[in-house]
Amino acid sequence: MASESSVAFRYAKSLIDLAKEKGLTEEIHKDMQFFRQTLAQNRQLLLMFKNPIVRKDKKYAVLKAIFANRLNPMTMAIFEIITRKHRESIIDAIADEFIRLYNELKGIQKAQVVTTVPLTEELRRKFTEMVAKTTGKTVQLEEKIDPKLIGGYILRIGDRQVDASIRHQLNEIRLEFMH
């Protein structure tokens, strides 16, 4: 059996190709972002899609009730195919993969910066410029606050991470003393 990520990729790739062909790439992208945001805010909904006991027709009825008036008919048709093929348990991964492919298509690099306090406009600009210079892409910066860092920042770009937090530096010093 193919891995979940490769199956999600195949569905997302087909969807983005179809969206490009129909000139609906932007609209379907907005749909997928809204869908992911809804799942992130409603854990029970995500768990229902992943639950093998809930019948696929019930899952599609829920999808339709929540999203039919909010999403493009093509997105709903894709969701129907996904549930008909018993792939609703990976519907979140398909949406994530679509968003990733969209960003790749548009030359957008997502980056996440974690700090102890909200970024100033100047710091936001500096992080964005740093990532843009490194990747050569348009940057979409996600900001998170974690008071446990003490100070400094953690910057994640794709699967790379720069940990310039004081907590990390203190851990490094602690390790040196232990050896």
N, C-alpha and C positions, 0 to 999 in steps of 0.2 A: 504494500500500500504506500502511495506517495505521501511524503511528509506534508503536514498542515501548511507550512510556509510555501511549498512549491505549488500546492493546489490553490492557495490564496493568490499567489502570483499569477497563475494561469487565468483565473477568473478576472482579476484586476486588469491584466494585460488585454484580455478580450474586451473588457468594458471600456478601457481608455481608447483602444483602437476604434471601437464603435462610436464612442463619444466624439473622437476627432473626425470620423467619417460623416457624422450627422451635424457637426458644428456645435456640439453641446458640451465641449470639454469644461468650460468655466462653470456652467450650470450644474453638471454632474459632480464637479469638484466641490462646489458649495453644498450640494446634497450630502456628499460623503462626510464633509466636515460637520455638518449639522447632525447627521446620524451618529458619528463618533462622539460628539459632544453630548448628545442625548443619552447614549449608552454609558458614558463616563459619569453622568449625573444620576443615572438610574441603574444601579448595580443589579437589582432584581430582574430588570429587563434583559440584561446581558446573560444572567444565570438561566433565565427561561430559554433563551436561544441555545444554550449549551446543554440543557437538560434533555437526555435521550428519552425520558418518559413522556414528555409533552409531544403530542403528535404534530407532524409538520403542517397539517392544515390549520391547526390551532395557532401555531407560530406565525403562519402567514396572515391569518385573520388579525392577530395582534399587530403585526407589521402594518397591515392595511389600515387598521383603525387609527393608529398613531400617525402614520406618515403619508397616507394617500393624498391628503389635501395640501401637504407641505412640500412634497418632492415631485420632481419631473416624472412624467409617466414612464419614460425609459428607465429611470432608476427603479421605479416600482416593478417594471417588467423583469429587470435583472434580479431583484429581490425574490420575485416569484420563481424564477428559474433556479436560483440558489436553494430555495426551500424545497422545490420539487425534486431536486437532485440530492436531497438530504445533506446539504452543506451549510445549513443555517448555524451549526455550531462554530463555524469559522467565519461567520458574516462580519465580525469585527476585524478579523485579520485581513479579509478581502478589502474592507474600507480603508484600513491602514495602508495596505499595499497600493491601492489606487492613489491615495494621497501622496505616497512616496514616489510613484511613477509620474504623477502630475508635477511634483516639485522637480524631478529629474528633467522632465520635458521642458519646463519653464526656466531651468537653470537656477533654481532656488535651493539654497543650503539652509537647513534648519540648524540652529544652534541653541543651546540652553546655557544660561549663566545663573549660577546660584550664589547669592550674596547674603550678608546678614541684614542689610537694609535695602530699601528700594533704590534703584539706580537713578543717578541724576541724568539729565539730558546729555551732558558732556560724556559721562561714562558709557551710556548707551551707544553713543556715536562711536566712541573709541573701540568698544567691543565689536560693534558691527563692522567697522573698518578693518580691524584685526582679522576677523573671520573672512571678510571679502577678499583681503589681500592673500590670505592663506589658500582659499578655495577657488578664487576667481569667479565666484557666483554671487547672485543677489542673496542677501542674508535675511532670514526670518528669525528674529531673536525672541526666545521665550525666556522670561525672567521668573525666577523662583527665589523665595526668601527662606533661609534656614538659620535661625539664631544660634544653633549649635556650632556653626563654623567658627565662632569667635570673631573672625575677621578674614579679609582676603576674599577669594572667589574660587569657584570651580566652573570651568568652561568645558562643555561637551559639544563636540562637532562630530556627528555621525557616531562612529564607534571609538573615536579618540577622546581623551579627557586630559585637561590641564588642571591639576589640583594645586592652586596657589593659596590655599586656606591656611590660616594660622593653626587650626586643629591638626591638619596634615603635617605641618612643619613641626609641631610639638610631638606628634607621634614618631616622626623621623628621629628627632633628638632623643626621645625615650628609647627607641630601638638601639641607637648608638651607645647609650649608657649601659644597656643590658648586655652588650657584647664586649 
